[in-house]
Structure formats: structure tokens, C-alpha cells
Amino acid sequence: MAWTLLFVAAVASYGATRVALHYLIEVLRRRAILDRPNERSSHRVATPRGGGIAVIGVTAIVWLAAGTSAGAPWTVLAVVGPALALACLSWFDDRRGLPIWLRLAAQFVAVGGGLLLLAGEGSFMGGWLPPMVEIVAAGLLWVWFINLFNFMDGIDGIAGVESVVLGGGILVVVLVAGADPRLGLVAAIPAAAALAFLARNWPPAQIFLGDVGSVPLGYLFGFLLLWLAREGHAAAALLLPLYYLVDATVTLLARLGRGERVWQAHRQHFYQQAARRFASHARPVVWIAALNAVLILLAVASALHPVALWPCVALGAGLVGALLWYFAEMPQPTRKTPVNGD
């Protein structure tokens, strides 16, 4: 049953992405739902940015099918419902732009509902904090993860690769180190959908996720990572998204230090610097994917051998720091960044 659901998720996502690309593209263009190149862009051709509809729509349907087969459709709906609400809100944001306070308010409400499902059945952080403090910290981290997942979707293929890594990494940890098997299944579903989406999103991308895809994906993966932490694998939950966490957080703090408006679009993330320096989108994404493969191994090791927990986290942080330094310090390109990273 599990493999059937993953196959359905991949095939349906591929088909839905084709539909979005070939049949909705004119609608997207007429409604100006395009990423138009500007001084902050990493691409040079106006590209539709509603492709996340396919990934989120398929993930929601297959999650509900999995929940129904497991006899828990209402529990799954309690997570899928807020994700779909965020997708709808982000669709309007893609079209017209919404005030930041409204987007944050919706995210906090969605996260609050998700925490009601997760809280009370174990600790997210190993009991290091008082329960109420831990819940508040988990909620803030979850909201930050939603936004950083959106911020990091700035070059072709990166969000799709990260989705495959997060979902696949959680599945591997569950299978090897042990945890609730339902977690492994529901984590693998958005990974399968994102893998199929990559066929059209790999550099040079024909379609982008847009906020309608990246925001709800950040919500769903935030839920899955907190679930993994609650299963006793907090270090693994930290290691799997570590590149995203560090790149986004360091960039945000640097911009805050310079007094910049951190909510405005920009091209200062390390991966964006690498895309310009490589004159390619594919090369930095491949580097990030290779690093993430190592982070998955470290996550598994930290879950299997508690004595290796801190060495694994330290090694993972060191590897992420090394890649960020490489992205920032590599030689400047001798030619312009190509069209959509080709």
C-alpha cells in the first residue's frame, strides 16, 4: 500500500505539473503570475510561478488517502487543512501581494493548530526546556522554517531537491533508526511529488513553485521535522534541513545588521551568490544535494548512536559552513549569469 501511494504521488504530480505548464500557463500569464526578471532575480526570462499547485494538491490528496487507509482521516485533515489554507493565501499573495502581518498571522494560526496535534505526546527537544517554553520555541521555529523555505526558493531546482532530501531523509531515519512508520510514509509522499516536479523545475526551469508551493511545503516539512524530533530524533531533525537553516538565518542576520528590510526580495543568499559566480543554477544545487546526502548519513548516525549525536551535529555544521564559505569566496564569473541558469 505504501509503495502504491508513493507511485501515485509521483505520477500524479508529474501529470499535474504538465497540466499546469501546458494548460494553465496562459492563465498564469494573463493574471501576471510570473516571476519577471528584475535586479533581485536569479533568472532572466519571465517564468510562471504557480507550479506549486500541482505538488501541494497531489500531496494533500495522497495524504488524505493514506490517513483514510490508516483510519485517521480527521487527524491528517487537521494538518492538510491549514496547509491548503496557506496555499490559497499564498496564491493571492502571488497575484496581488499581501501585507506581511496578514501572512504571519495566518502562519501562526496554522502552526498553533499543528502544535495541538504534536504537543503532549513527547518532547521536541529532549526535555531540556520547560514544556510551555518548549512549545513556544517549537512554534517560533516552525514559523521561521515556513518563511526560510520560501526565502530559499530562489534558483531553479533548489526547493525541489530540498523537498526530496527532507522527505527521503526522514523516511531513511525512520526505517533505519526506528520511529512511527506513519511518519516515514507521509514524509515520503511530498518527496515523491517534488521529485516528479523537478522534471520541469530543474535548470533551466520551465515553471516555479511560487509562494503557493513553497509556503505550504515549509509548513508540512516543519510539521514532519517536529514529529521526528518528538520521536526522540531531535538531532536528526536539525541535521536534515541544516543547510537551509544556516544559509537563511545567517543571511537574515547579516541583512538585519545592515539595517535592510529583511522581508523584501533580494539576491544575497549564499546559494544565489554561487549561482552568479558559477554562472549556473545547476552547479550550486548539485553541491547542496551532495552536502544533503552527507547530512542524511549524519542524521542516521546521530539517531542510531546517541554518543555520536554532538559529533554528528558539529561535523554537519562544519560542512555547511565550509560550503557557505566556498559559495561566498569562489572566484567571480567572467561572463553573465545565463538565462534561467542554463
Summary of the structure (lengths in Angstrom):
residues: 342
radius of gyration: 19.0
end to end distance: 39.0
largest distance: 58.6
contacts: 1227
relative contact order: 0.14
helix: 73%
strand: 1%
